[in-house]
Amino acid sequence: MPNTDWRIKGEWLKACSCDYGCPCDFNARPTRGWCKGLIGMHVTEGHFGDVVLDGLSFFVTVDFPGPLHEGNGTIQPIIDARATPEQRDALFQILSGRQSAEGTIFHIFSLIVSTMLDPVFAPIELTFDYAKRRARLAIPGVLETDVEPIRNPVTGAEHHVRVVMPEGFEHREGEVAHATISSTAGIKFEVPKGHATLAHVEQTPAGVAA
């Protein structure tokens, strides 16, 4: 059971190798049978106990050989280089799932991940525009991701799709977009045309608050 009060609110980004829509969000198999991607956020407001987390970012690259619920995943945490030792520990405590109730996203990750690579501490730059479905994640030498609206294949017009998940453990509402990913650290992969979700989230030990 969680024994430390914490809360992180901010800009959430998920991008992966699946086709637009991410079958995992619908309890279906990944588009290619396996899943490689990233998930994380920029914390606009947050704390773990009395440790303030405002302004920090963290991401995790992931590699699952099959559907996520079948487990055997490998992950590599990427933590903002600006984080102090106390802030690093706080973020690892959250990511571990030990400070979250059953059925919440970090607890679920603790059950389906079998290998965690050594963390990377690096400068993280994230630009994020939820309304325009655009983002750029730049972690030099580690991870580069560009997100833009899906385009109509005939007219080239921007396609607008929003997913609402009233009981979602990741987010409640997200904008679906196109992702290009280049991951060059412990989990290496290239995605020229993949799925992305942008969301505003507020995570707590009990799960999504907003």
C-alpha positions in Angstrom: 0.0 0.0 0.0 1.2 3.6 -0.7 2.7 5.2 2.4 3.8 8.6 0.9 1.4 11.2 -0.5 2.3 12.3 -4.0 0.8 14.0 -7.0 2.2 14.9 -10.5 0.3 17.1 -12.9 1.4 18.0 -16.4 1.8 17.3 -20.0 1.7 13.6 -20.9 3.1 12.0 -24.1 2.9 8.5 -25.3 4.3 7.4 -28.7 4.8 3.9 -30.1 5.3 1.7 -33.1 1.6 0.9 -33.5 -0.8 2.3 -36.1 -2.8 5.4 -35.2 -5.2 4.6 -32.4 -2.9 2.3 -30.5 -4.7 -1.1 -30.2 -3.4 -1.5 -26.6 -5.8 1.2 -25.5 -8.6 -1.1 -26.7 -7.3 -4.3 -25.1 -6.2 -5.5 -28.6 -2.9 -6.9 -29.8 -0.2 -4.4 -30.9 -0.3 -3.7 -34.6 2.9 -5.6 -35.3 2.5 -8.2 -32.5 5.1 -6.3 -30.4 5.4 -2.8 -29.0 8.3 -0.4 -28.8 7.8 3.2 -27.7 7.9 5.8 -25.0 5.8 7.2 -22.3 6.3 10.1 -19.8 5.5 13.6 -18.9 6.7 17.1 -18.0 5.6 17.9 -14.5 4.1 21.3 -14.3 3.1 20.8 -10.6 4.1 17.9 -8.4 5.4 16.6 -5.2 6.4 13.4 -3.5 6.0 13.9 0.2 7.8 17.2 0.8 10.0 16.9 -2.3 8.9 19.4 -4.9 8.9 18.1 -8.5 7.7 21.2 -10.4 9.3 21.7 -13.8 11.0 18.3 -14.1 10.4 15.7 -16.9 10.8 12.0 -17.0 10.3 9.4 -19.8 10.5 5.7 -20.2 11.3 3.8 -23.4 9.7 0.4 -23.6 10.0 -2.9 -25.5 7.4 -5.5 -25.2 7.6 -8.8 -27.2 3.8 -9.1 -27.3 0.7 -7.6 -25.9 1.5 -5.5 -22.8 -0.7 -7.6 -20.5 1.4 -10.7 -21.3 4.4 -9.0 -19.7 8.1 -9.7 -20.2 8.7 -6.0 -21.0 12.0 -4.1 -20.9 12.1 -0.5 -20.0 14.7 2.2 -19.6 13.9 5.3 -17.4 15.1 8.7 -18.6 15.3 11.3 -15.8 15.7 15.0 -16.1 19.4 15.9 -15.5 18.3 18.9 -13.4 16.8 16.6 -10.8 18.5 16.6 -7.4 19.3 13.3 -5.7 16.2 13.7 -3.6 14.1 14.4 -6.7 15.6 11.5 -8.5 14.7 9.2 -5.6 11.2 10.6 -5.5 10.6 9.9 -9.3 12.0 6.4 -9.0 9.7 5.8 -6.0 6.7 6.8 -8.2 7.9 4.9 -11.2 8.5 1.7 -9.1 4.7 1.3 -8.5 5.4 0.7 -4.8 3.7 4.0 -3.9 0.6 3.3 -6.0 -2.6 1.4 -5.5 -3.4 -1.8 -7.4 -4.7 -1.2 -10.9 -3.0 2.2 -11.4 -0.5 2.8 -14.2 2.7 2.6 -12.2 1.6 -0.5 -10.3 0.6 -2.2 -13.6 4.0 -1.4 -15.1 5.7 -3.0 -12.1 3.8 -6.3 -12.9 4.4 -6.4 -16.6 8.1 -5.3 -16.7 10.7 -8.0 -16.2 13.9 -6.1 -17.1 14.8 -2.5 -16.2 17.9 -1.1 -17.8 20.2 1.4 -16.1 18.5 4.8 -16.0 19.7 7.7 -18.1 20.1 11.2 -16.6 20.0 13.7 -19.4 18.7 17.1 -20.4 15.1 16.8 -21.6 13.4 19.3 -23.8 9.7 19.0 -24.5 7.5 21.4 -26.5 3.8 20.5 -26.2 0.7 22.0 -27.8 -2.3 19.9 -26.9 -4.8 21.8 -29.0 -2.7 21.7 -32.2 -1.7 18.0 -31.6 2.0 18.9 -31.9 5.0 18.1 -29.7 8.7 17.6 -29.9 10.8 15.6 -27.4 14.5 16.1 -27.6 17.0 14.2 -25.4 20.3 14.4 -27.2 22.0 11.1 -27.9 19.0 9.3 -26.3 15.6 9.9 -27.8 14.1 12.2 -30.4 10.3 12.3 -31.1 8.3 14.6 -33.3 4.5 14.6 -33.1 2.1 16.3 -35.5 -1.5 15.9 -36.6 -2.5 12.9 -38.7 -3.0 13.9 -42.3 -5.8 13.0 -44.7 -4.1 10.7 -47.2 -6.1 12.3 -50.1 -6.3 16.0 -49.3 -3.5 16.4 -46.8 -5.8 18.1 -44.4 -5.2 17.7 -40.7 -7.3 14.9 -39.2 -8.6 15.5 -35.6 -9.3 12.4 -33.4 -9.8 12.6 -29.6 -10.1 9.5 -27.4 -12.1 9.6 -24.2 -11.5 6.9 -21.6 -13.7 7.5 -18.6 -12.0 4.8 -16.6 -8.6 5.1 -18.2 -5.6 4.4 -15.9 -3.3 6.5 -18.1 -5.5 9.5 -18.9 -9.1 10.4 -19.3 -8.9 12.2 -22.6 -6.2 12.4 -25.2 -5.5 13.8 -28.6 -4.4 11.2 -31.2 -1.5 12.2 -33.5 1.3 11.0 -35.8 4.7 10.2 -34.2 8.2 9.8 -35.6 10.6 8.3 -33.1 14.3 7.7 -32.9 15.5 5.9 -29.8 19.3 5.4 -29.6 20.1 4.5 -25.9 19.5 1.1 -24.2 16.4 0.3 -26.2 17.1 1.1 -29.9 14.4 1.5 -32.5 13.2 3.7 -35.3 9.5 4.5 -36.0 8.9 6.6 -39.1 5.1 6.5 -38.8 3.6 5.6 -35.5 0.9 6.5 -33.0 1.0 9.3 -30.4 -1.3 10.5 -27.7 -1.1 13.9 -26.1 -2.9 14.5 -22.8 -3.1 16.6 -19.7 -3.0 14.4 -16.7 -2.9 14.4 -12.9 -1.6 11.2 -11.4 -1.9 10.3 -7.7 -1.4 7.1 -5.6 -5.0 6.3 -6.3 -4.7 6.8 -10.0 -5.8 9.4 -12.5 -7.4 12.4 -10.8 -8.0 14.4 -14.0 
